[in-house]
Amino acid sequence: MSDTAVLVIDAQESFRQRQNWFETDYATYLKNQQALIDGARAKGYAVIRVLHVEPEGIFSLASGFVRPLAELQLTPDAEFHKTRHSALVGSGLDVWLTENGIRRLIVSGIRTEQCCETTTRHASDLGWQVDYVTEATHTMALTDKTGRTWSVEELKARTAAVLDGRFARVCSIAEALAGAPKSAAA
């Protein structure tokens, strides 16, 4: 197995139950997410599915929505359930990555600025080399407490700006699949 793993975070039917899911360009996300999964398989990278679980509501196991998005074709090398924003808290993912010699993570999934960003920061702090593939993440517009609505594009740009060079290499699908940059491989 390669020392690289793709994390597919929260790409689950729970989000489709939200009205604002349909207000976004989720078809492009699905196409890009599948391209990353397929490219990772071709490279021999591990592909890990992480699903978010809560005690009640559309993220509860009882809801029946904590299952992969129907359009994504993925047989994961491992699957984990998380109950926090970071996929590395209490899920056992960190142990699996360490036991399998994974040193580089490629982060993708849903939501760009929430679980994907939080996992990226956490993974970086724990010593993993992280590639953050914005085009293989998805989010929905959100309104803050001042009443300002942040568009999907603004949220993605903000996330890329705060992560790049600090917590991750923000890169395209092609760059992530090309491997770690030479300077970071040392």
N, C-alpha and C positions, 0 to 999 in steps of 0.2 A: 504494500500500500504506500502511496505517496505521503509526504509529510504535510500535505495541503488538504483542507476540508472546506467545502461550501456549506454554509449554514443557510437553510431555507426557514426563516423565522415567521411563524404565525400566518402562513399562507393557507388559511383555513376558512371553511364555510361560515364561521361565526360572523365574519365581516360582511358577507353578502346579505346578512339580515338587517344591516343598517341602511337607512334610506340614502345616506350620502355616498354609499358605495357606487350607486348607479349614476351619480353626478360627476364621476371621474372617468378618465381614460384607462379603465382597468384592462381593456383588451391589449393595449401596448405593454402594460406591466406583465400580463400573462405570457405574451410572446417573448419578452425579454427574459423573464424568469425561466421559461422552458429552454431558451437558448443557452443560458448559463448552466442549467442542469445538464443538458445534453453535451455541452462543451466540456464540462467537468468530468463527465463519464468517459468521454473520449480521451481525456488526459490521464485517467486513472486516479482522479481525486476522489476522496470520500465525499459523499453527499449526505448531510444530516438534516432530518426534518425535526423542527421544534414547534410544538403546538401550545398555545396559551390556554390555561384552565383556571376557571374561577368557581367558587362554590355555588353561585346562582346565575341565572340569566343565560344569554346566548353563548357565553364562554364556559358554561358548565357542561360536564360530561352528560348529564341527564338531558340536556337540550337536544342532543344529537347533532349539533353543528360543529363540535370539536372533531373535525375530520378534514383532510386535505381538500383544497379547491378542486372541484371535479375536473377542470380542464388541464390540470398539471399532471403530467406523466412522470412519476417518480417512485422508484422502489428504493427507499433510503438504506444506507449502510447501518444507520441507527436512528431511532426516534426517541425524543424526550418530551416530557410535559413540563412546562414551567408555570409558576404561579406569581412570578415577579416580572418586572420589565426586562431585566437582564436574563438571557438564556443560561447564564453561568451560575445563577443563584438557586441552590437547592434542587436542581434538576438531575445532577449526576453527569451532565455534559462535560464539565471540566475534567472529571476523572477519566471518562472515556477518551477524551482528546489526548490527555497525558499518557494513558496506557497504550494508545495507538500511535504514539510518536508524532502527533500533529504539532507543527510549529507555526504554520501559516493558516489563517482563516480568511475566507472570502464571505463577506456578510451580504445577505439579500433577504427580501421578504417584506412583511407588512408590520408596522408602520415605519416609514422613513425616519421620522423625528422622535419616535418613541422607543419601541423595543429594539429596532435595528441600531439606532444611535446608541442607546444605553448599553447594549451588548458589545458594540464596537469599543466604547470607552473602557468598559470593564475588562474586555479581552486584552486591550493594549496595556492597561495597568497591571495585568497579571503576566505580561511578558510575551504574548503571542504577537506575531507580525500580522497585521490586519489590512486587507484590501476591502474597501467599502464600494460596492457597485451601485451607485445611485440609480442607474437606469433599470436595475433589477430589484428596486424597492418600490413600494406603493404607499400612498397615503391619501387622506381626504382633507379638504379645506377645514380649518378650524377657526373659531372665533374666540379671541382672548377676552379677559374681563373688562377691557376698555371698550369692547364692541368692535374692534378691528378684526376683519376676517383675513386670514392668511391663506393665500392660494396654494395649491399643490406645488406650483413652480417655486413660489417664495419659500415654502417649507423645505423643499429639496435643496435649493440654493443655500439657505441658511445652514442646513445640516452639513452640506459639503464644505462650506466655509469653516465651520468650527471643528470639523474632524480632520481635514486634509493637512498633513504635515505635523499634526499634533498627536492624533490617536490612530491615524490610518493613512494609507495612500488611497485617495478617492480616485477611482479609475473606471474605465469602460469595461464591458464584458470581455472584449478582445484583449485588453491589457491584463486583466485578472487571469485570463486563461493562458496568456503568454508566460506567466510565472512572475516570480519576485524580481524587482529591478536589480540589476547587477550590484549597485551600491548597497542595497539592503540585504543581499544574500550572504554577506560576510559574517 
